[in-house]
Structures are given as structure tokens and as C-alpha cells.
Amino acid sequence: MTVTTGVAALEAYDSAELVLLDLELPDIDGLEVCRRIRSSSDTPIIAFTDRGADLDRVLGLQAGSDDCLDKPYEFRELMARIEAVMRRAWRPKPAPHSPTGLLTVGDMCIDGASREVRLRGVPVQLTRKEFDLLYYLARHADSVVSRRQLMTEIWDDSSAHALSPRVSRTIDTHVSSLRGKLGHSGWILTVRGVGFRLGQGRPKSPSALR
């Protein structure tokens, strides 16, 4: 099904298994359409922007899209991203009583069974990919995770042996979006030339350590 307005998209998404959403719509801001869909549905969303700016991709992810592509894009890349998003959407969730389902890092609690994140008791709304990324880093909290590992494990990209600038930008965009939702860049630390590792968020003040 193809629709050309935001209003029509909001009326039709319930019957879709995947939403391909152009953020440049004639009637409603595409980011608002994305937020409304995500607020009431887990339907996978791939957003498109022709602005070519990192900020626009980050805003798309923060609005609830599972992935975001610049226009123009290559058809083969679009199909690969659709396949990856759908694989994650249909991937079985961890067993509810799995002993490794609940992870605690500082003030943050990550529940692998319910796929919920709470920071100081407050729920943090993440997209599927953002949750997968955070959970993977938390599971490997004692080590640095390479970009190649992330593309293989989180993006299901077995060709990650050749990290192109576009692939690296995809990782950086999701990391930036995740940092923004967690409220501090200290939750995900960049290890230059290697990859990323999970931090402890905002460092405590000296007075809090007494």
C-alpha cells in the first residue's frame, strides 16, 4: 500500500508489517507522524530524509524509526536494511525468566525479557535497534566492542568486514541518538580507533562520593 500524506499514513499503518516513511510530507511533519506511529505500535519504521544532515537522521531515530536513510539511496541498500529490520522485528525475545535477562549498570536497569530500560526508575523509550545496541554493550560491559561486532550482531550485516563511511555513520548516528535519550554522553564511551564501551553515565560529584 502506498499513501502520499501524513494523515493517510496514520490511518493505514495498522495494516502494515513495515512502514517506509519519507519525513518530507506535504501536510504533517514526518517526525510527528513517526512519533504517533511509535507511540501506539511496534511496527518497524524506516525513515528517509533528503536533507543529508546527521541531525536529521538522529531526529528520525529519536522519533521512533528503526533506521534512517539519506535520499537518494541505492535500491540494494534499501532492501538489505529492510531485511535487517524485519529480522530483528521477528527475532524471538529472551525467555521472561532468563537469568541473563536483567542487567543493571549504575543507575540504569535493562530488562532483556520485556525490552524495557529504566534510568533512576524512569522509563526510557528506545527503538528496537537502540535497545539491541544498549543491551549488547551492557552484556559486554567489561570490554570494548568494535564497530565490526556491532554491525555483525546488531545490524545483522555479515559483510561488516569492510566498514564503509556510510556504515560507520549509521553506527555513530544510533550511538548519538542513544546518548541523547539517556541524557549524557558518559553512558556510551568512544574508544578511538577501536569501538565503544558502556560507561556509568554522568560522573558523581565529589560531595556525592563522601
N, C-alpha and C positions, 0 to 999 in steps of 0.2 A: 504494500500500500504506500502511495506517495501523496503527501499533502504539502501545501505551499505556504501556510500561515501558522503562526504560533497557536492561535485559537483552535485550528483544526488538529494540530498535533496533540493538544491537551485533551481533545475529545477522542482521539484514535489510539493513543499509546497503550491503553489497557489490553488491546488485542494483539500487540506486537511482542515478539520474542527478543527483538533488538531495535533500538532507536538510533538512527543516524541523524544527528541534529546539527543543522547549519545555524551558527549563532547569529548570523546576519539575516533577521526575519523582517518582513515588511510591516508587521503590526505590533508584536510584543518583543521585548528584548530577549534574545536567545538564552541568556544566563538565567533569566527569570523562569522561562519555560523549563529549563533543566532543573532548577531548584524545585519547581512544583511537581515535576515527574518524580524526582528522587524522594520528595517528602512523603509520597504515598505508594511508591513502588520500587522493587528491586530490579526492574527491567534494565538490562545493560544499555549503556548510552555511550556512543562515540560522537564527540562534538567536532565541528570544523570551524576554523577561523581563517579569514584571508588577510588578517592584519599583520601576521608574521612577527609578533612580539611575544617574548617569553611570558610577560604579564598576562596576556590574553589566554594563553594555554593554562597558566596557573589558575586564573579565574574560572576557566571552564571546569577544571578538576575540582576546585573548591565548591563549585555549584552542584557537583554530584556526578559529573561524567566519569566514566571508567577509563577513557582515553581521549586524547585531543590531537587532531591533525591540522597542519597548515594546508591551505589551498594555494596553488594546485598540488595535488598529491598523485602518486603513482598507483594505478589500479591494483597491482600486485601487492603493494604495501598495505593498501586498504583491506584486501582480502586476508592477508596474514594477520592484521590486527583484529579483524572480525573473528577469525578462527581462535585467536588467543583469548579474546574477551569471552567468547562463548564457552571455551574450555573451562575458564575459571568460573563462569556462571553455573555450569553443571557439575563442577567438581564436588564430590561428597564432602560434607562438613565433618570435622572431627567428632568422635563419639562424645555425647554430653558428659560422661563421667571419666573421660580420658585423663590420666594423672598428669599429662603434659599440657592439658588444655588451658590451664590458668597460669599466666605469667605475671609477676609483679616486679616492676623496676622503679625504684624510688617511690614517688607519689602516683605512679601510673599502674593501673591494673588492666591486663589484656586477657580477655576470655576467648580462647580459641573455639569453644563449643558454640557460644552464642554470637561470636564475632562482634563483641562489644568492647569498647575501650572507655575507661573512666580515669580521669585525671583529677586527683584530690576529690574523688567522689562524684565529679561532674561528667556526664556522658560526652564523648567526643564523636561527632558524626564523620565517618570516613567512607570513602568509596571502597569497592572491593579490592582494587589494586593497592590503595593506600593501606588498607588493613593488612593485606598479604605482605606488603613491604615492611610494615612496622613489626608484625608478628615474626617474620623471618629474622629481622635484626635482633629482636628480643630473644629468640631461640639461640642466637649466636652472639650473645651479649659479651662474651669473653674474647671475641676475636674480631678482626677486621674483615668485612665482607666485600669482595671485589665486585666491580661492575659486571664482569662476565658472569659471576654467580647470580647476581640479581636478574640479569637478562635470561639466564637459563631457568632459574627456579621461579621467578615471579612473572616474567613475561612469556614463559614457555617458548623461548627462542633458542633452538638448538644451534643456530648459526651465529651465536654470540661470540664466536672466536674472532670475528672481525668487527670490532666496535667502531662503527662509523660515527661522525659528528652528530648525525641525526639520532642515533641510538643513545649516545651519551646525553644529548639534550633531553630525550624522553625521560631518562633516569633523573637528571637534575630537576626537571620540571616537577616530577612527582615528589621528590625529596623536598623541594621548596614549598609545595602545597602542604605536605605533611607537617613541616616545621611550622607553617603558619597556623594550622589548625591546633597544634599542640601548644602554641603560644610562645615558643622560644626555640632558637636555633640550636641550643645546647642539647636537645633531645637526640638529634642526629648529627654526628660529627663527621666532617670530611677528613679523610686521611689522604693527603695529596699524593697522587700517583698510584694509589692502591684502591681505595674504595671508601666505604663508610662503616661506622660502628655506632652502636647505641650509646648515648650519654645519659646523664642524670637530670637533664633539664636545667633550669636556672640554678646556678650555684647558691648555696645558702650564705647568708650574710654572716660575718664573724660573730655577731651577737647571738645568732641562732645556733651556733656551734657550742656555745658555753653551757 
